[in-house]
Amino acid sequence: MKKIKSRKDYKCYQCKSAIPKGSYYTRKSIRYGETGIRGYDGKVHTWEPYRISVEVCVSCRVAAGGNV
């Protein structure tokens, strides 16, 4: 993963610690929301999951086994 120098204060998505301005962090893409719903007629309607990018501190990324 590429390290990014923060230009403002962020909060780590995994450990909820502060990422202060000027320190390094990485970004991670996560799935947000559901991928399907059962309608009134019994059919299952599916769609592609919505993905968002979140900030993760370098220590959490290394602990998870990611390359930094």
LINZIZI-V598349 format. One record per residue. N is the residue number from 1. PHI is phi as a letter, one per 30 degrees, with the letter a starting at -180 (none if undefined). D_FIRST is the distance of its C-alpha to the first C-alpha in Angstrom with 1 decimal. Layout:
N:PHI:D_FIRST, N:PHI:D_FIRST
//
This chain:
1:none:0.0, 2:d:3.7, 3:d:6.4, 4:b:9.4, 5:d:13.0, 6:d:15.0, 7:c:18.3, 8:b:19.9, 9:d:20.0, 10:b:17.9, 11:b:18.2, 12:d:15.6, 13:d:15.9, 14:d:16.0, 15:c:18.1, 16:i:19.7, 17:d:19.6, 18:d:19.7, 19:c:17.0, 20:d:19.4, 21:d:19.5, 22:j:18.0, 23:c:15.5, 24:c:11.7, 25:b:9.8, 26:b:6.8, 27:c:8.0, 28:b:9.0, 29:c:11.7, 30:b:14.8, 31:d:18.3, 32:b:21.0, 33:j:24.6, 34:c:26.8, 35:c:26.9, 36:a:30.7, 37:a:34.0, 38:c:37.5, 39:d:40.1, 40:d:43.7, 41:d:44.9, 42:j:42.9, 43:d:40.4, 44:c:36.7, 45:c:34.8, 46:c:31.2, 47:a:28.5, 48:d:24.8, 49:d:22.7, 50:d:21.5, 51:c:17.7, 52:b:16.5, 53:c:13.3, 54:b:13.3, 55:d:12.1, 56:b:10.9, 57:d:11.6, 58:d:9.6, 59:d:12.5, 60:d:12.3, 61:d:8.7, 62:d:9.8, 63:d:13.1, 64:d:11.9, 65:j:10.7, 66:d:6.9, 67:d:5.4, 68:b:4.9
//
